[in-house]
Protein backbone atom coordinates (compact mmCIF):
# COMPACT_ATOMS: atom_id res chain seq x y z
CA UNK A 1 0.00 0.00 0.00
CA UNK A 2 1.38 3.37 -0.98
CA UNK A 3 1.44 5.97 1.76
CA UNK A 4 0.27 9.57 1.40
CA UNK A 5 2.63 12.46 0.76
CA UNK A 6 3.95 14.62 3.45
CA UNK A 7 2.11 17.45 5.16
CA UNK A 8 3.25 20.69 3.53
CA UNK A 9 2.12 22.79 6.49
CA UNK A 10 4.56 20.95 8.73
CA UNK A 11 7.51 21.61 6.49
CA UNK A 12 6.50 24.92 4.95
CA UNK A 13 9.26 26.86 3.21
CA UNK A 14 9.76 30.38 4.55
CA UNK A 15 11.45 32.82 2.17
CA UNK A 16 12.88 36.06 3.55
CA UNK A 17 14.32 38.39 0.91
CA UNK A 18 15.00 42.08 0.40
CA UNK A 19 15.58 43.72 -2.98
CA UNK A 20 14.44 46.79 -4.92
CA UNK A 21 11.56 46.48 -7.36
CA UNK A 22 9.27 48.84 -9.30
CA UNK A 23 6.70 50.65 -7.13
CA UNK A 24 3.31 48.97 -6.80
CA UNK A 25 0.27 50.35 -8.60
CA UNK A 26 -2.23 48.15 -6.74
CA UNK A 27 -2.80 46.98 -3.19
CA UNK A 28 -1.07 43.77 -2.08
CA UNK A 29 -4.42 41.92 -2.19
CA UNK A 30 -5.09 43.06 -5.75
CA UNK A 31 -1.51 42.19 -6.77
CA UNK A 32 -1.79 38.71 -5.26
CA UNK A 33 -5.12 37.96 -6.92
CA UNK A 34 -3.90 39.26 -10.29
CA UNK A 35 -0.66 37.27 -10.14
CA UNK A 36 -2.44 34.08 -9.06
CA UNK A 37 -4.76 34.45 -12.03
CA UNK A 38 -1.87 35.23 -14.40
CA UNK A 39 -0.08 32.06 -13.29
CA UNK A 40 -3.14 29.94 -14.06
CA UNK A 41 -4.39 29.47 -10.48
CA UNK A 42 -7.76 31.16 -11.05
CA UNK A 43 -9.28 33.07 -8.15
CA UNK A 44 -8.55 31.41 -4.79
CA UNK A 45 -10.83 32.38 -1.91
CA UNK A 46 -9.55 35.07 0.48
CA UNK A 47 -9.73 33.30 3.86
CA UNK A 48 -10.03 35.34 7.08
CA UNK A 49 -8.48 32.59 9.25
CA UNK A 50 -5.44 32.45 6.97
CA UNK A 51 -5.21 36.26 7.29
CA UNK A 52 -4.97 35.84 11.07
CA UNK A 53 -2.21 33.22 10.76
CA UNK A 54 -0.35 35.33 8.18
CA UNK A 55 -0.53 38.31 10.56
CA UNK A 56 0.97 36.33 13.45
CA UNK A 57 3.75 34.92 11.26
CA UNK A 58 4.48 38.33 9.72
CA UNK A 59 4.90 39.97 13.11
CA UNK A 60 7.11 37.08 14.21
CA UNK A 61 9.39 37.50 11.18
CA UNK A 62 9.42 41.31 11.03
CA UNK A 63 12.73 43.13 11.37
CA UNK A 64 15.32 45.06 9.44
CA UNK A 65 16.31 43.67 6.02
CA UNK A 66 19.13 41.18 6.36
CA UNK A 67 18.23 40.07 9.88
CA UNK A 68 18.35 36.28 10.26
CA UNK A 69 15.09 34.37 10.31
CA UNK A 70 14.06 33.56 13.89
CA UNK A 71 14.65 29.96 14.93
CA UNK A 72 11.61 27.75 14.90
CA UNK A 73 9.65 29.84 12.37
CA UNK A 74 8.12 26.73 10.77
CA UNK A 75 7.11 25.39 14.19
CA UNK A 76 5.58 28.78 15.02
CA UNK A 77 3.57 28.60 11.78
CA UNK A 78 2.32 25.11 12.60
CA UNK A 79 1.19 26.28 16.04
CA UNK A 80 -0.53 29.39 14.63
CA UNK A 81 -2.41 27.24 12.11
CA UNK A 82 -3.54 24.89 14.91
CA UNK A 83 -4.71 27.79 17.11
CA UNK A 84 -6.73 29.18 14.18
CA UNK A 85 -8.13 25.67 13.58
CA UNK A 86 -6.72 25.58 10.05
CA UNK A 87 -5.90 21.92 9.47
CA UNK A 88 -5.35 21.92 5.70
CA UNK A 89 -2.40 19.63 5.04
CA UNK A 90 -1.11 21.69 2.11
CA UNK A 91 -0.23 25.21 3.28
CA UNK A 92 2.65 27.18 1.76
CA UNK A 93 3.99 30.51 3.09
CA UNK A 94 5.93 33.25 1.35
CA UNK A 95 7.39 36.01 3.55
CA UNK A 96 9.23 39.07 2.23
CA UNK A 97 10.88 41.99 4.01
CA UNK A 98 10.65 45.06 1.81
CA UNK A 99 10.41 48.85 1.73
CA UNK A 100 7.63 49.30 -0.84
CA UNK A 101 4.58 47.26 -1.84
CA UNK A 102 6.04 46.88 -5.32
CA UNK A 103 8.91 44.83 -3.91
CA UNK A 104 6.46 42.15 -2.83
CA UNK A 105 4.75 41.99 -6.22
CA UNK A 106 8.13 41.81 -7.94
CA UNK A 107 9.26 38.80 -5.92
CA UNK A 108 5.97 36.91 -5.83
CA UNK A 109 6.18 35.27 -9.31
CA UNK A 110 9.28 33.32 -8.28
CA UNK A 111 7.36 31.84 -5.34
CA UNK A 112 4.29 31.03 -7.45
CA UNK A 113 6.53 29.31 -9.98
CA UNK A 114 7.63 26.84 -7.30
CA UNK A 115 4.10 25.81 -6.30
CA UNK A 116 3.01 22.24 -7.01
CA UNK A 117 0.43 22.49 -9.80
CA UNK A 118 -1.05 19.14 -8.83
CA UNK A 119 -2.24 20.90 -5.64
CA UNK A 120 -3.12 24.45 -6.78
CA UNK A 121 -4.09 27.13 -4.25
CA UNK A 122 -7.79 27.24 -3.40
CA UNK A 123 -7.56 29.74 -0.51
CA UNK A 124 -5.13 32.43 0.61
CA UNK A 125 -4.38 34.82 3.46
CA UNK A 126 -2.27 37.98 3.46
CA UNK A 127 -0.83 40.34 6.08
CA UNK A 128 1.69 43.19 6.25
CA UNK A 129 3.51 44.38 9.37
CA UNK A 130 5.40 47.70 9.50
CA UNK A 131 8.32 48.18 11.89
CA UNK A 132 10.99 50.84 11.87
CA UNK A 133 10.21 52.02 8.36
CA UNK A 134 10.43 48.49 6.95
CA UNK A 135 7.59 46.23 5.84
CA UNK A 136 7.18 42.48 6.20
CA UNK A 137 4.46 40.80 4.17
CA UNK A 138 3.37 37.16 4.34
CA UNK A 139 1.23 35.32 1.83
CA UNK A 140 -0.22 31.96 2.86
CA UNK A 141 -1.70 29.81 0.09
CA UNK A 142 -3.63 26.65 0.96
CA UNK A 143 -4.85 23.76 -1.14
CA UNK A 144 -8.14 22.80 0.55
CA UNK A 145 -8.93 19.36 -0.82
CA UNK A 146 -11.73 18.87 1.69
CA UNK A 147 -13.89 21.62 3.19
CA UNK A 148 -15.07 20.44 6.62
CA UNK A 149 -18.49 21.46 7.88
CA UNK A 150 -16.91 22.18 11.27
CA UNK A 151 -13.20 22.57 12.15
CA UNK A 152 -11.71 19.71 14.12
CA UNK A 153 -11.57 20.64 17.83
CA UNK A 154 -8.22 21.08 19.51
CA UNK A 155 -9.45 19.36 22.68
CA UNK A 156 -11.90 16.64 23.65
CA UNK A 157 -12.63 14.15 26.43
CA UNK A 158 -11.75 10.44 26.68
CA UNK A 159 -14.53 8.21 25.38
CA UNK A 160 -16.12 11.02 23.35
CA UNK A 161 -16.68 11.13 19.61
CA UNK A 162 -17.03 13.81 16.93
CA UNK A 163 -18.54 13.77 13.44
CA UNK A 164 -16.21 14.42 10.50
CA UNK A 165 -18.16 15.72 7.52
CA UNK A 166 -17.41 17.91 4.54
CA UNK A 167 -17.20 18.39 0.79
CA UNK A 168 -14.51 16.81 -1.37
CA UNK A 169 -12.77 18.91 -4.01
CA UNK A 170 -13.19 17.72 -7.60
CA UNK A 171 -10.37 15.39 -8.62
CA UNK A 172 -10.30 13.43 -5.35
CA UNK A 173 -12.08 10.19 -4.58
CA UNK A 174 -12.25 7.39 -1.99
CA UNK A 175 -11.57 9.58 1.07
CA UNK A 176 -10.73 7.86 4.36
CA UNK A 177 -9.75 8.96 7.82
CA UNK A 178 -6.69 7.68 9.70
CA UNK A 179 -6.52 8.02 13.47
CA UNK A 180 -3.28 7.70 15.40
CA UNK A 181 -4.13 7.02 19.09
CA UNK A 182 -1.68 7.93 21.88
CA UNK A 183 0.66 5.47 23.48
CA UNK A 184 1.69 3.59 20.36
CA UNK A 185 -1.70 1.97 19.80
CA UNK A 186 -2.48 0.64 16.33
CA UNK A 187 -3.39 3.27 13.73
CA UNK A 188 -7.05 2.99 12.71
CA UNK A 189 -8.28 3.58 9.16
CA UNK A 190 -11.95 4.09 8.34
CA UNK A 191 -13.69 4.75 5.01
CA UNK A 192 -15.25 8.19 4.88
CA UNK A 193 -16.92 8.47 1.48
CA UNK A 194 -20.54 8.73 0.37
CA UNK A 195 -22.27 8.43 -3.01
CA UNK A 196 -22.63 12.25 -3.09
CA UNK A 197 -18.84 12.84 -3.04
CA UNK A 198 -19.00 13.90 0.59
CA UNK A 199 -16.73 13.06 3.49
CA UNK A 200 -18.80 11.53 6.27
CA UNK A 201 -17.58 9.47 9.23
CA UNK A 202 -17.11 9.65 13.00
CA UNK A 203 -13.98 9.74 15.14
CA UNK A 204 -13.91 8.01 18.51
CA UNK A 205 -11.40 8.91 21.21
CA UNK A 206 -11.53 5.54 22.91
CA UNK A 207 -7.85 4.74 23.51
CA UNK A 208 -7.43 6.77 26.67
CA UNK A 209 -6.03 10.26 27.29
CA UNK A 210 -3.31 11.74 25.11
CA UNK A 211 -2.82 13.43 21.75
CA UNK A 212 -4.65 11.84 18.80
CA UNK A 213 -3.57 12.43 15.21
CA UNK A 214 -6.47 12.73 12.74
CA UNK A 215 -5.80 12.68 9.01
CA UNK A 216 -8.03 12.74 5.93
CA UNK A 217 -6.52 11.05 2.87
CA UNK A 218 -8.02 10.67 -0.60
CA UNK A 219 -6.91 9.19 -3.89
CA UNK A 220 -6.16 11.25 -7.00
CA UNK A 221 -4.68 10.63 -10.43
CA UNK A 222 -1.28 11.28 -8.80
CA UNK A 223 -1.78 8.74 -6.01
CA UNK A 224 -2.95 9.22 -2.41
CA UNK A 225 -2.90 12.77 -1.04
CA UNK A 226 -3.15 13.99 2.54
CA UNK A 227 -5.90 16.63 2.56
CA UNK A 228 -6.32 17.43 6.23
CA UNK A 229 -4.21 16.76 9.30
CA UNK A 230 -4.84 17.77 12.91
CA UNK A 231 -4.00 16.85 16.48
CA UNK A 232 -6.67 16.61 19.18
CA UNK A 233 -5.66 16.69 22.84
CA UNK A 234 -7.95 14.25 24.65
CA UNK A 235 -8.06 14.50 28.42
CA UNK A 236 -4.75 16.43 28.43
CA UNK A 237 -4.00 20.18 28.14
CA UNK A 238 -3.58 21.75 24.71
CA UNK A 239 -0.07 23.09 24.05
CA UNK A 240 -0.07 26.86 24.64
CA UNK A 241 3.26 27.45 22.90
CA UNK A 242 4.84 26.03 19.75
CA UNK A 243 7.14 23.05 20.16
CA UNK A 244 10.48 23.84 18.54
CA UNK A 245 12.44 20.92 17.14
CA UNK A 246 16.14 21.75 17.40
CA UNK A 247 18.61 20.27 14.97
CA UNK A 248 21.72 18.61 16.46
CA UNK A 249 24.90 20.65 16.32
CA UNK A 250 27.15 17.98 14.85
CA UNK A 251 27.16 16.67 11.29
CA UNK A 252 25.00 13.63 10.67
CA UNK A 253 26.59 12.60 7.39
CA UNK A 254 24.84 12.36 4.01
CA UNK A 255 21.11 13.16 4.30
CA UNK A 256 20.01 9.80 2.90
CA UNK A 257 22.06 7.84 5.44
CA UNK A 258 20.94 10.16 8.24
CA UNK A 259 17.28 9.51 7.40
CA UNK A 260 17.96 5.77 7.18
CA UNK A 261 19.42 5.81 10.71
CA UNK A 262 16.58 7.94 12.06
CA UNK A 263 13.95 5.63 10.59
CA UNK A 264 15.52 2.57 12.15
CA UNK A 265 15.88 4.37 15.49
CA UNK A 266 12.12 4.95 15.46
CA UNK A 267 11.38 1.36 14.49
CA UNK A 268 13.66 0.04 17.25
CA UNK A 269 12.07 2.40 19.80
CA UNK A 270 8.64 1.02 18.87
CA UNK A 271 9.78 -2.60 19.04
CA UNK A 272 9.67 -3.07 15.25
CA UNK A 273 12.45 -4.92 13.35
CA UNK A 274 14.85 -2.51 11.66
CA UNK A 275 14.90 -2.19 7.87
CA UNK A 276 17.83 -3.37 5.76
CA UNK A 277 19.26 -0.94 3.21
CA UNK A 278 18.88 -2.32 -0.33
CA UNK A 279 21.14 -0.60 -2.91
CA UNK A 280 18.83 -1.42 -5.84
CA UNK A 281 15.88 0.05 -3.95
CA UNK A 282 17.96 3.12 -3.07
CA UNK A 283 18.62 3.61 -6.79
CA UNK A 284 14.85 3.61 -7.42
CA UNK A 285 14.27 6.11 -4.60
CA UNK A 286 17.11 8.36 -5.73
CA UNK A 287 15.93 8.42 -9.35
CA UNK A 288 12.46 9.41 -8.18
CA UNK A 289 13.86 12.15 -5.92
CA UNK A 290 15.65 13.54 -8.99
CA UNK A 291 12.34 13.49 -10.91
CA UNK A 292 10.43 15.23 -8.11
CA UNK A 293 13.11 17.91 -7.80
CA UNK A 294 13.11 18.46 -11.55
CA UNK A 295 9.31 18.81 -11.71
CA UNK A 296 8.95 20.67 -8.36
CA UNK A 297 6.07 18.43 -7.30
CA UNK A 298 5.46 16.01 -4.43
CA UNK A 299 3.34 13.20 -5.89
CA UNK A 300 3.40 9.41 -5.74
CA UNK A 301 2.94 8.90 -9.48
CA UNK A 302 4.01 10.69 -12.65
CA UNK A 303 3.37 10.08 -16.33
CA UNK A 304 7.09 9.45 -16.84
CA UNK A 305 7.75 6.75 -14.23
CA UNK A 306 4.34 5.64 -12.91
CA UNK A 307 3.84 4.76 -9.25
CA UNK A 308 6.12 2.93 -6.83
CA UNK A 309 4.98 -0.51 -7.95
CA UNK A 310 5.69 0.41 -11.58
CA UNK A 311 9.13 1.80 -10.75
CA UNK A 312 10.04 -1.35 -8.82
CA UNK A 313 8.79 -3.66 -11.56
CA UNK A 314 10.66 -1.69 -14.22
CA UNK A 315 13.91 -2.38 -12.32
CA UNK A 316 12.99 -6.05 -11.97
CA UNK A 317 12.80 -5.89 -8.18
CA UNK A 318 10.70 -8.59 -6.54
CA UNK A 319 8.52 -7.70 -3.56
CA UNK A 320 5.33 -8.80 -1.84
CA UNK A 321 4.45 -5.48 -0.16
CA UNK A 322 5.50 -1.89 -0.90
CA UNK A 323 5.03 1.50 0.77
CA UNK A 324 6.34 4.96 0.00
CA UNK A 325 6.76 8.09 2.13
CA UNK A 326 7.59 11.44 0.52
CA UNK A 327 8.58 14.72 2.19
CA UNK A 328 9.53 18.25 1.25
CA UNK A 329 11.87 19.17 4.09
CA UNK A 330 15.07 21.04 4.89
CA UNK A 331 16.70 18.19 6.84
CA UNK A 332 16.37 14.47 7.54
CA UNK A 333 15.01 15.22 11.03
CA UNK A 334 12.31 17.49 9.65
CA UNK A 335 11.38 14.80 7.14
CA UNK A 336 11.13 12.24 9.95
CA UNK A 337 9.07 14.68 12.07
CA UNK A 338 6.61 15.07 9.19
CA UNK A 339 6.36 11.30 8.79
CA UNK A 340 5.69 10.76 12.50
CA UNK A 341 3.11 13.57 12.62
CA UNK A 342 1.09 11.98 9.81
CA UNK A 343 -0.86 8.82 10.79
CA UNK A 344 -0.52 7.39 7.28
CA UNK A 345 3.21 8.01 7.05
CA UNK A 346 3.74 6.76 10.59
CA UNK A 347 1.86 3.54 9.82
CA UNK A 348 4.10 2.93 6.80
CA UNK A 349 7.29 3.75 8.66
CA UNK A 350 6.48 1.43 11.58
CA UNK A 351 4.97 -1.43 9.55
CA UNK A 352 6.60 -4.62 10.94
CA UNK A 353 5.87 -6.49 7.69
CA UNK A 354 8.37 -4.35 5.72
CA UNK A 355 11.94 -5.64 5.54
CA UNK A 356 14.02 -3.43 3.21
CA UNK A 357 14.33 0.27 2.44
CA UNK A 358 15.81 2.59 -0.15
CA UNK A 359 16.34 6.31 0.53
CA UNK A 360 16.66 9.05 -2.06
CA UNK A 361 17.34 12.74 -1.38
CA UNK A 362 17.69 15.60 -3.84
CA UNK A 363 17.49 19.14 -2.46
CA UNK A 364 14.35 19.32 -0.30
CA UNK A 365 12.81 16.12 -1.68
CA UNK A 366 13.05 12.99 0.48
CA UNK A 367 11.89 9.61 -0.87
CA UNK A 368 11.56 6.61 1.41
CA UNK A 369 10.75 3.43 -0.54
CA UNK A 370 10.03 0.38 1.65
CA UNK A 371 9.26 -3.20 0.62
CA UNK A 372 8.83 -6.68 1.97
CA UNK A 373 11.08 -9.25 0.33
CA UNK A 374 9.88 -12.82 0.61
CA UNK A 375 6.52 -14.32 1.55
DOPAVO-559102 format. One record per residue (C-alpha): x, y, z; residue in three letters. Coordinates in steps of 0.1 Angstrom, whole numbers, padded with zeros to 4 digits, always signed. Layout:
// DOPAVO-559102
XYZala/...
***
This chain:
// DOPAVO-559102
+0000+0000+0000unk/+0014+0034-0010unk/+0014+0060+0018unk/+0003+0096+0014unk/+0026+0125+0008unk/+0039+0146+0035unk/+0021+0174+0052unk/+0032+0207+0035unk/+0021+0228+0065unk/+0046+0209+0087unk/+0075+0216+0065unk/+0065+0249+0049unk/+0093+0269+0032unk/+0098+0304+0045unk/+0115+0328+0022unk/+0129+0361+0035unk/+0143+0384+0009unk/+0150+0421+0004unk/+0156+0437-0030unk/+0144+0468-0049unk/+0116+0465-0074unk/+0093+0488-0093unk/+0067+0507-0071unk/+0033+0490-0068unk/+0003+0503-0086unk/-0022+0482-0067unk/-0028+0470-0032unk/-0011+0438-0021unk/-0044+0419-0022unk/-0051+0431-0058unk/-0015+0422-0068unk/-0018+0387-0053unk/-0051+0380-0069unk/-0039+0393-0103unk/-0007+0373-0101unk/-0024+0341-0091unk/-0048+0345-0120unk/-0019+0352-0144unk/-0001+0321-0133unk/-0031+0299-0141unk/-0044+0295-0105unk/-0078+0312-0111unk/-0093+0331-0081unk/-0086+0314-0048unk/-0108+0324-0019unk/-0096+0351+0005unk/-0097+0333+0039unk/-0100+0353+0071unk/-0085+0326+0092unk/-0054+0325+0070unk/-0052+0363+0073unk/-0050+0358+0111unk/-0022+0332+0108unk/-0003+0353+0082unk/-0005+0383+0106unk/+0010+0363+0134unk/+0037+0349+0113unk/+0045+0383+0097unk/+0049+0400+0131unk/+0071+0371+0142unk/+0094+0375+0112unk/+0094+0413+0110unk/+0127+0431+0114unk/+0153+0451+0094unk/+0163+0437+0060unk/+0191+0412+0064unk/+0182+0401+0099unk/+0184+0363+0103unk/+0151+0344+0103unk/+0141+0336+0139unk/+0147+0300+0149unk/+0116+0277+0149unk/+0097+0298+0124unk/+0081+0267+0108unk/+0071+0254+0142unk/+0056+0288+0150unk/+0036+0286+0118unk/+0023+0251+0126unk/+0012+0263+0160unk/-0005+0294+0146unk/-0024+0272+0121unk/-0035+0249+0149unk/-0047+0278+0171unk/-0067+0292+0142unk/-0081+0257+0136unk/-0067+0256+0101unk/-0059+0219+0095unk/-0053+0219+0057unk/-0024+0196+0050unk/-0011+0217+0021unk/-0002+0252+0033unk/+0026+0272+0018unk/+0040+0305+0031unk/+0059+0333+0014unk/+0074+0360+0035unk/+0092+0391+0022unk/+0109+0420+0040unk/+0106+0451+0018unk/+0104+0488+0017unk/+0076+0493-0008unk/+0046+0473-0018unk/+0060+0469-0053unk/+0089+0448-0039unk/+0065+0421-0028unk/+0047+0420-0062unk/+0081+0418-0079unk/+0093+0388-0059unk/+0060+0369-0058unk/+0062+0353-0093unk/+0093+0333-0083unk/+0074+0318-0053unk/+0043+0310-0074unk/+0065+0293-0100unk/+0076+0268-0073unk/+0041+0258-0063unk/+0030+0222-0070unk/+0004+0225-0098unk/-0010+0191-0088unk/-0022+0209-0056unk/-0031+0244-0068unk/-0041+0271-0042unk/-0078+0272-0034unk/-0076+0297-0005unk/-0051+0324+0006unk/-0044+0348+0035unk/-0023+0380+0035unk/-0008+0403+0061unk/+0017+0432+0062unk/+0035+0444+0094unk/+0054+0477+0095unk/+0083+0482+0119unk/+0110+0508+0119unk/+0102+0520+0084unk/+0104+0485+0070unk/+0076+0462+0058unk/+0072+0425+0062unk/+0045+0408+0042unk/+0034+0372+0043unk/+0012+0353+0018unk/-0002+0320+0029unk/-0017+0298+0001unk/-0036+0266+0010unk/-0049+0238-0011unk/-0081+0228+0006unk/-0089+0194-0008unk/-0117+0189+0017unk/-0139+0216+0032unk/-0151+0204+0066unk/-0185+0215+0079unk/-0169+0222+0113unk/-0132+0226+0121unk/-0117+0197+0141unk/-0116+0206+0178unk/-0082+0211+0195unk/-0095+0194+0227unk/-0119+0166+0236unk/-0126+0141+0264unk/-0117+0104+0267unk/-0145+0082+0254unk/-0161+0110+0234unk/-0167+0111+0196unk/-0170+0138+0169unk/-0185+0138+0134unk/-0162+0144+0105unk/-0182+0157+0075unk/-0174+0179+0045unk/-0172+0184+0008unk/-0145+0168-0014unk/-0128+0189-0040unk/-0132+0177-0076unk/-0104+0154-0086unk/-0103+0134-0054unk/-0121+0102-0046unk/-0122+0074-0020unk/-0116+0096+0011unk/-0107+0079+0044unk/-0098+0090+0078unk/-0067+0077+0097unk/-0065+0080+0135unk/-0033+0077+0154unk/-0041+0070+0191unk/-0017+0079+0219unk/+0007+0055+0235unk/+0017+0036+0204unk/-0017+0020+0198unk/-0025+0006+0163unk/-0034+0033+0137unk/-0070+0030+0127unk/-0083+0036+0092unk/-0120+0041+0083unk/-0137+0047+0050unk/-0153+0082+0049unk/-0169+0085+0015unk/-0205+0087+0004unk/-0223+0084-0030unk/-0226+0123-0031unk/-0188+0128-0030unk/-0190+0139+0006unk/-0167+0131+0035unk/-0188+0115+0063unk/-0176+0095+0092unk/-0171+0096+0130unk/-0140+0097+0151unk/-0139+0080+0185unk/-0114+0089+0212unk/-0115+0055+0229unk/-0078+0047+0235unk/-0074+0068+0267unk/-0060+0103+0273unk/-0033+0117+0251unk/-0028+0134+0217unk/-0046+0118+0188unk/-0036+0124+0152unk/-0065+0127+0127unk/-0058+0127+0090unk/-0080+0127+0059unk/-0065+0110+0029unk/-0080+0107-0006unk/-0069+0092-0039unk/-0062+0113-0070unk/-0047+0106-0104unk/-0013+0113-0088unk/-0018+0087-0060unk/-0029+0092-0024unk/-0029+0128-0010unk/-0032+0140+0025unk/-0059+0166+0026unk/-0063+0174+0062unk/-0042+0168+0093unk/-0048+0178+0129unk/-0040+0169+0165unk/-0067+0166+0192unk/-0057+0167+0228unk/-0079+0142+0247unk/-0081+0145+0284unk/-0048+0164+0284unk/-0040+0202+0281unk/-0036+0218+0247unk/-0001+0231+0240unk/-0001+0269+0246unk/+0033+0275+0229unk/+0048+0260+0197unk/+0071+0230+0202unk/+0105+0238+0185unk/+0124+0209+0171unk/+0161+0218+0174unk/+0186+0203+0150unk/+0217+0186+0165unk/+0249+0207+0163unk/+0271+0180+0149unk/+0272+0167+0113unk/+0250+0136+0107unk/+0266+0126+0074unk/+0248+0124+0040unk/+0211+0132+0043unk/+0200+0098+0029unk/+0221+0078+0054unk/+0209+0102+0082unk/+0173+0095+0074unk/+0180+0058+0072unk/+0194+0058+0107unk/+0166+0079+0121unk/+0139+0056+0106unk/+0155+0026+0122unk/+0159+0044+0155unk/+0121+0050+0155unk/+0114+0014+0145unk/+0137+0000+0173unk/+0121+0024+0198unk/+0086+0010+0189unk/+0098-0026+0190unk/+0097-0031+0153unk/+0124-0049+0133unk/+0148-0025+0117unk/+0149-0022+0079unk/+0178-0034+0058unk/+0193-0009+0032unk/+0189-0023-0003unk/+0211-0006-0029unk/+0188-0014-0058unk/+0159+0001-0040unk/+0180+0031-0031unk/+0186+0036-0068unk/+0149+0036-0074unk/+0143+0061-0046unk/+0171+0084-0057unk/+0159+0084-0094unk/+0125+0094-0082unk/+0139+0121-0059unk/+0156+0135-0090unk/+0123+0135-0109unk/+0104+0152-0081unk/+0131+0179-0078unk/+0131+0185-0116unk/+0093+0188-0117unk/+0090+0207-0084unk/+0061+0184-0073unk/+0055+0160-0044unk/+0033+0132-0059unk/+0034+0094-0057unk/+0029+0089-0095unk/+0040+0107-0126unk/+0034+0101-0163unk/+0071+0095-0168unk/+0077+0067-0142unk/+0043+0056-0129unk/+0038+0048-0092unk/+0061+0029-0068unk/+0050-0005-0080unk/+0057+0004-0116unk/+0091+0018-0107unk/+0100-0013-0088unk/+0088-0037-0116unk/+0107-0017-0142unk/+0139-0024-0123unk/+0130-0060-0120unk/+0128-0059-0082unk/+0107-0086-0065unk/+0085-0077-0036unk/+0053-0088-0018unk/+0044-0055-0002unk/+0055-0019-0009unk/+0050+0015+0008unk/+0063+0050+0000unk/+0068+0081+0021unk/+0076+0114+0005unk/+0086+0147+0022unk/+0095+0182+0012unk/+0119+0192+0041unk/+0151+0210+0049unk/+0167+0182+0068unk/+0164+0145+0075unk/+0150+0152+0110unk/+0123+0175+0097unk/+0114+0148+0071unk/+0111+0122+0099unk/+0091+0147+0121unk/+0066+0151+0092unk/+0064+0113+0088unk/+0057+0108+0125unk/+0031+0136+0126unk/+0011+0120+0098unk/-0009+0088+0108unk/-0005+0074+0073unk/+0032+0080+0071unk/+0037+0068+0106unk/+0019+0035+0098unk/+0041+0029+0068unk/+0073+0037+0087unk/+0065+0014+0116unk/+0050-0014+0096unk/+0066-0046+0109unk/+0059-0065+0077unk/+0084-0044+0057unk/+0119-0056+0055unk/+0140-0034+0032unk/+0143+0003+0024unk/+0158+0026-0002unk/+0163+0063+0005unk/+0167+0091-0021unk/+0173+0127-0014unk/+0177+0156-0038unk/+0175+0191-0025unk/+0144+0193-0003unk/+0128+0161-0017unk/+0130+0130+0005unk/+0119+0096-0009unk/+0116+0066+0014unk/+0107+0034-0005unk/+0100+0004+0017unk/+0093-0032+0006unk/+0088-0067+0020unk/+0111-0092+0003unk/+0099-0128+0006unk/+0065-0143+0015unk/
***
